[in-house]
Each structure stands twice: as structure tokens, then as C-alpha cells.
């Protein structure tokens, strides 16, 4: 681990974790954490104050059985906040990004089936939800937004090492004190 | 980490390498412990938050205002129309939404016969108000009407109010019921006044039985 300048061919994981300068991909990764993380926290926080409305929004999709919609409507907002906080903090980045991406995939499926079936609902992504007038649906935009967020999440699943991640500090290997085992250098 | 092996396999450097490997293994174990503990904490926090939310919600809904109306079924999802007259007889449950035109026409055509049989004690009649059309019609008329009828069960003839609501169903589905109709006109038609009217209107305004519907 001597401060040899890392060659570009060096494995990316080590160079990303190291204190040496961050590459462009590292900053992209950071953006992928903060962007979707922030969106998730905001979306969850807006819904958590009115969970009954959240249940109605879930029911608006007309997929889940009546009672299961209650469970999902209650669990989704806090889960969004937790996953969002993990992403922003950079803790369990890969898992948080995976769960966040799966959320987005589920939302995309839900919105798409609503569109295809001719339902006229608001996605309820940031509170609200339920039926709206036919000319007030924004399915295309909603799907586009969720697909974008999902792409950012997938980036992190593939390449979870990012700058300023709590997990780097928290889970760093305790350095083995080299003085204790003097090498013949 | 251990890319640089000591050049010579002398006993001393072997021991050093061994100790180093041990220390590294220990560090890795400590790290794994830390990761597991952190992951468990996250899961526990998540479970606590969600559980707490559901608990708060479930306390708010039925306990705060969720009294059940008089003669409610044990499960709290319907009102027995003819309590005590047909014990042990078969149960007839009528499911309806106050905004549903089909329910209205059924009530206007057959409602009194269904009710008549119940009053004779031929069967137990249970009304099960539902509010699913609120979602579809984007209003809250079903809920307000169901709450009003349950409130009326406190002060008068529940079945009569129920009939009155359907008799005043708007010609076009989705127009809904006005507060004035539910709160003032219908009780007046049924001859409710004085303290009972006040009690009914207080119940109506408070939405006492909204969680029941």
C-alpha cells in the first residue's frame, strides 16, 4: 500500500476506496447515491404523514388485494425513507441501491399496467394518488422519471464504491500495524 | 495486501508472516462483526419504525373515534337492523354503497319487503355499508352517508334513515349527497328534533362512525 500512483489498469475497487484522487466514475457514483436517495427520502416523508392516503394510492393501482394494499401502503413510505437515508449516507450502498431499484421497477410495472388498463390515477409517488381526471394523468413522465432513478440505482449495484461513504469509514479494515512485524525493507 | 512476500523463507520471517496473517484475519473478523451488527441495527430500526407507525395508526383509527354504532355486529362491520327479533334465525346481509344506483333501485323496489321480513322475525337482517365508490367517484359522499346513517342509529330508526338516503339518491351517479341533505333535511323528514337532532348533528359533524364504514 505504498503511495505508488495507481495505474489505470489497477483494479477499480482498490483505487476507489483509496485516498488517492477520485475518478469521474466515483463522482457519478456519488450523484447516483445523493439523487435517488434524496428523492426517496422526500417521497417517503411526504407520504408518511398520511398513511391512509398512501393506502388509497396503492389501491388506486387496482393490483393488490384489498388487505394487502393496507400493508403495502403503510410499509412503503418508511421503507423509502430508510433506503434513501442509507443511500445518502453510503451505508450498504449496493443493497440499498438494489432495493431502491426494485422499488422503481415495481412502480414502473404498476404505472404501466394502470396506463394499459386505462385507469386514470395519479401515481401517488409524492403523496396524493388515487383517481384523477383522464387528462391529468402523467404516466409517460412518471415512468420516465422512475426509469431514470432506476438506472442510477443499477449503476450503484454494479459499482457501489463511492466517495464519502459511511461504510468506507465504518467498515474499514483495521490497519495491521506494520511496525510490529518489521519487514526487511 | 500481502503482495510482498518476504524474500527468504527464514524462520523469523515465517513467524512474522504468520503473525501478520493472524492479525489480518482478526481484523477481517472484527469488520464482519461490525457489518453484521450494523445491518441488524438497520433492520431493527426499520422494523421498529414500521411497527410503531402501524401501531399508532391502528390506535388512532378505531380507538380515538372508532366507537361502533348501536346494534353493530360483533365484528364491527355491519348494523343489525332487527336486533332481538330473530335470534337464531338465518342471517341476511345486505351489502351496499349509498352512492350505488343499483343499490338504490333495489332498496326502493324491494327494500321494504326485505325489511318487512326482518321485522317479522323471519331472519336477522344486517346492513353492511361500504364506501368503495368514494374512490371511484372522487368524493366522500358514501362515507358521509354511511356515517350519517350510523349516527342516526343512535337517535332513531336506522332502517328508516337508510331508506331515506336511498330515496334521495341523486339522479346522476357521482353528484353525491350534500351535507345539508344528510344533516338537516333527512332527520327533519323523519321527524327528528330537539335533543335527538342535536345529538345526531354532533355525531355527524364529528364523523364519529367514519372509521366504522
Interface residues (C-beta under 8 A of the other chain):
Chain A: X1 X48 X51 X52 X56 X59 X60 X74 X75 X78 X79 X82 X86 X91 X92 X130 X131 X132 X170 X171 X172 X173 X174 X175 X176 X177 X180 X181 X182 X183 X184
Chain B: X1 X4 X6 X7 X13 X16 X17 X19 X20 X23 X24 X27 X28 X30 X31 X34 X35 X38 X39 X42 X45 X46 X49 X50 X53 X54 X57 X135 X136 X138
